């Protein structure tokens, strides 16, 4: 897993991720919980990934589970509320306002806010991390 994250925000509530899982009635993959707990709201040094349709998409930041931070999983979820993809769970943002999300099978997709469409990224969270690179 990637350990090089910057601008990490300490979790204000150690139960925040579990509380979100209860709120959405989901179970995040263990590798995601481990990384998000250690790097809440952080930005990875390797931050480029290719999707099924485009090269060099930017993984800007993990969404924070602290409700008072600027980019949170809760505000991202609100942005997806009007989406036909309302079964997506956002966990990271791009500089252009799109979100990396878990789908209902915990695969990784990139949700594009302008078109309300998705691009496939990876079969699971660990695979996505392994595919991140720098230019």
Secondary structure, 3 states (H helix, E strand, C coil): CCCCEECCCCCCCCCHHHHHHHHHCCCCCHHHHHHHHHCCCCEECCCEECCCCCCCEECCEECECCCCCCCEHHHHHHHHCCCCCCCCEEEEECCCCCEEEECCCCCEEEEECCCCEEEEEECCHHHHHHHCECC
